[in-house]
Amino acid sequence: MLPKEEWTRTRVGLGRDSRPFDWDATFGRAARRVVDLGCGNGRYLIHSGLLRRELDHLGIELVPPALRLGSLRAGQRGLTNVKFAWGDANEFICERAVPASIDEVHLYHPQPYYEESKLDRRQLTPRTLLAIWRALRPDGVFVFQTDNPAYMSYARRCVSMLFAWGERFDPWPDAPEGRTLREMNARAQGLTIFRSESRRLEIDEARAVELAGGMGEPSFDANKPGFESRGPRRAPRGGRSKRHRPR
Ligand SMILES: C[S@@+](CC[C@H](N)C(=O)[O-])C[C@H]1O[C@@H](n2cnc3c(N)ncnc32)[C@H](O)[C@@H]1O
C-alpha cells in the first residue's frame, strides 16, 4: 500500500440518462479498454490493472460496499487505469457502451438466481450478449466464468453463436489461485469452475440480431440442491432484501 498522499481517486459516475460512457475523459487518455460487469470487490480488475498498465479498466457493480472496497484498494495502490462505477452493468453494456469501443468484456460468476421471481435478473441474456458483441471491437474478447453447470450450458450454447467459443479447464495462468473472490470461495467449496474466453465473430449486424433472436431467454433451472426453484414463491426469511444505493 502506498502512503496516503499517493492514493488515487478511483470512483467514477456513469452519469444520467443512459448517455454513452466517455472513457477518454474518465481516464484522461485513449487506451485499450476492459470492462467487468458485476465486478464485486474488484479483485480481477485490480490484478489486471497492475499487470497491464497500458489498458484502462472499468468495473460496474450494484452493491455499494463491494464497490467501495474495490475502489479503496485500487486507490491505495495508486492506480490510474482502474475505475469503479456504481450501476447496472446490463444497462451499461446495452445503453452506454458505444459500438466497437471496448477490447475486453469480463463477466465472472454472475448470480445464477434460483427463485422464479428473480430469473429476469440474470445477467447473461440474448439482449446483453448482443450488446457485448456490439460493444466489442473487431477481435474483442468476452470472458465468462461460472461455477454453475446450468449457467455454463446456457453460455456455451448462446455465446458460441456470436463468438468463437473458447473454454479453458485450468486456472488462469495470471491468477492460479483465482481471478475473483467468488472463484476462490467456490474452489474452497470444491466446486468446478467453468472458464471461457471467446473472440467476437465477424458477422454482420443483421445476422447477429437474428442469431440472438434464436437464443432463448435464460430460463434454465440453476438447480441448487435442496432449493425448489420452480415451486410457489415464498417470501425470503427476514423480508425482502433492499436494493442499495451508493453513498
Ligand atoms: C456472485 S457475485 C460475483 C462477483 C465477482 N464477479 C466475483 O466473481 O467475485 C455477483 C456480483 O454481480 C453483481 N451484480 C449482479 N447483477 C448486477 C448488475 N445488473 N449490475 C451490476 N452488478 C451486478 C452483484 O452485486 C455481485 O457483486
The ligand as a MOL file (V3000), in Angstrom:
LIG
                    3D

  0  0  0     0  0            999 V3000
M  V30 BEGIN CTAB
M  V30 COUNTS 27 29 0 0 0
M  V30 BEGIN ATOM
M  V30 1 C -21.5780 -13.8030 -7.2350 0
M  V30 2 S -21.0250 -12.1600 -7.2810 0 CHG=1
M  V30 3 C -19.5190 -12.2870 -8.2080 0
M  V30 4 C -18.6480 -11.0710 -8.0200 0
M  V30 5 C -17.3420 -11.1350 -8.7980 0
M  V30 6 N -17.5820 -11.0450 -10.2190 0
M  V30 7 C -16.6070 -12.3970 -8.4340 0
M  V30 8 O -16.5100 -13.2880 -9.2950 0
M  V30 9 O -16.1330 -12.4730 -7.2900 0 CHG=-1
M  V30 10 C -22.0840 -11.3980 -8.4670 0
M  V30 11 C -21.9230 -9.8890 -8.4480 0
M  V30 12 O -22.6370 -9.3130 -9.5270 0
M  V30 13 C -23.2670 -8.1400 -9.0430 0
M  V30 14 N -24.3970 -7.8690 -9.9320 0
M  V30 15 C -25.4790 -8.6490 -10.1670 0
M  V30 16 N -26.2670 -8.1060 -11.1040 0
M  V30 17 C -25.6640 -6.9320 -11.4630 0
M  V30 18 C -25.9870 -5.9170 -12.3730 0
M  V30 19 N -27.0910 -5.9690 -13.1180 0
M  V30 20 N -25.1360 -4.8660 -12.4690 0
M  V30 21 C -24.0250 -4.7940 -11.7180 0
M  V30 22 N -23.6690 -5.7300 -10.8430 0
M  V30 23 C -24.4700 -6.7900 -10.7120 0
M  V30 24 C -23.6650 -8.4800 -7.6330 0
M  V30 25 O -23.8940 -7.3320 -6.8690 0
M  V30 26 C -22.4460 -9.2510 -7.1800 0
M  V30 27 O -21.4510 -8.4280 -6.6430 0
M  V30 END ATOM
M  V30 BEGIN BOND
M  V30 1 1 1 2
M  V30 2 1 2 3
M  V30 3 1 2 10
M  V30 4 1 3 4
M  V30 5 1 4 5
M  V30 6 1 5 6
M  V30 7 1 5 7
M  V30 8 2 7 8
M  V30 9 1 7 9
M  V30 10 1 10 11
M  V30 11 1 11 12
M  V30 12 1 11 26
M  V30 13 1 12 13
M  V30 14 1 13 14
M  V30 15 1 13 24
M  V30 16 1 14 15
M  V30 17 1 14 23
M  V30 18 2 15 16
M  V30 19 1 16 17
M  V30 20 1 17 18
M  V30 21 2 17 23
M  V30 22 1 18 19
M  V30 23 2 18 20
M  V30 24 1 20 21
M  V30 25 2 21 22
M  V30 26 1 22 23
M  V30 27 1 24 25
M  V30 28 1 24 26
M  V30 29 1 26 27
M  V30 END BOND
M  V30 END CTAB
M  END
